[in-house]
Amino acid sequence: MSQERNAFWILLIHQLPPRPAYLRVKVWRRLQALGAVAIKNTVYALPESSEAIEDLQWLRREIAGAGGEAVVCEARFLDGLNDDEAIALFHAARDADYAPLIEAAEALARRKRPDAARLRRLLKRQAEIRAIDYFGAPAGARLAALLAEIAARGGKAAAA
């Protein structure tokens, strides 16, 4: 994405109360599930979409309901971070998500007869990550190729 494009981002800026302690974990897990990346300690970004707006507004209400403060805003990076750098943050986050799957797929590929149940689990987890891989992280293509190779060797396992 070049800087000439008017790429907008949806940001969640929040401050959580010290208690309850579980709220920090809950918010962090929710942001991870959405595929958001941290721009700063309490500033998280998603690429603009109606779903991102809705998801972050919902999370903002959760935070406010627990006594915290949060703002959801639309942003365009002007200085300090550009769109390409933001996308690189998304790539790094998704590459980290894909890494254990690649390791498991490589181990499965080394087997003479790939385990269909393991392949299905890997495919399921791949789909979950792909749903939040907004910019096509490089590791996603590597994993897809490995899983396709395993499926081809294992016959109909991938279709299940």
N, C-alpha and C positions, 0 to 999 in steps of 0.2 A: 504494500500500500504506500503510495507516495504522499509527500506532504501537500501536493497540490489538491488532493482530494479533501473534501470536507467531511472527513471521518469523525463521527461523534461517538463518544463513549458515555456509558451510563456509570456513574460513580455512586458508591455508598460510602459516606463519611460518618463515622460513628464514634461515640464515647460510651463505654459500658460502665455500669456501676460496679463497685468492688464486690458486691454481693447481689445475687447468689453467684458463687464461683462457677457453677456449671454453665452459666449463661455464656461465658467466653468460649467454652468448648462447643456449645450448641451453635453459636453464631459462626464460629470458624468452620465447623462441619457443614453447615448450610452453604456457606460461601464456597467451600470446596466442591460440594455437590453441584453447585451452579456453574462451576468452572471459572469463578472470578479469580483475578490475580491481585496481589497487594501491590499498590503503587507506592504507598507509604504505610507506616504501622497500622493505621486505622482507616486507610483509604483503599477501597477495592474497586476494580473496574471490570466491566463487561462490555463487549461490543454492543452498540445500540440495536435494540429490537424491542418489539412490544412485550415479548416474554421477559426480557431482562428488566424492563421497567416494572412490570407486574411483580416479578420475583423479588426485586430489591425493595419495592414499596411494601410488600408483605413482610419482608425481614425488618424493615424500618419500623413497622407497626409492632412487631414482636419485641424489638429492642426498646421502643418507647413504653410498651406495656410492662416491661420488666424494670422500668425506672432509668433507662439509659436515654441517650440522645442520638439521633441519626438524621441524616439528610440524604436524599436521593437527588442527583442532579445530572443534567446532560453536560458533557464537557468536550472540548477540543483542545488537544495539547498544543501549546504555543512555544514553550521554552522549558528546558530541563528534562523533557521527555518528548520524543516524537512518536508518531504512529508506528514506524518500523521498530522502534525500541519497545513499545508497548506490545506489539505482536510477538517480538522475541521473548518477552516475559511469558506470554501464553504458550509459545512453542516449548519453552523450558519446562513449564508446569506440566504440560501434557506429555512431553518426552519422559519426565519423571514418573508419570502415571503409567505409561506404556512399558517402561523398563522391566518391571518384574514379570510382565506378561511375555515380553520378548525372551527373557531368561527361561521362563516355563515352556514357551513354545520351542525354543532351541533344544531343551532337554527332551521334549516330546518328539521332536523331529529326529533325534538320534536313536529313538527306539525303532526296532524292526517293525513292530505292529503298533501304530499309535492307538492310544486309548480313546475311544469315541467320547466317553463321558468327560474326560479331561478337555478334549477339543471343544466340546459344547460349552463347558464352563469358560474356557478362554474366549470363545466367540461371544458369549454373553457379556463378559467383562469388557471385551473390545467394543461392543456396541454401546455400552454405558459410557465409556471414555469418549468414543467418537461423537456422542451426543453433545459433549462439551468441548470438543476439539474444533473451535471456531475458525481456526486458520490453517488446518492441515499440518500438524506437527510432523516433522520428518520421521520420527519413530513410528508414527501411525502407519506409514507406507511400508516400513520394514516389517512390522507385525503382520499387516495384511498379507504380504508376500509369504511370510513363514506359515501363516495359517492356511493359505491357499495351497501351499506345497504339501502340508500335512493332510489336508482334506483330500487332495488328489491321490495321495498314497493310501489314505484310509477309506476311500470309496465314498459311501453315502453319509458318512458321519457328520459332515458339515451341513448337510441338508436337514438333518433332524432338528 
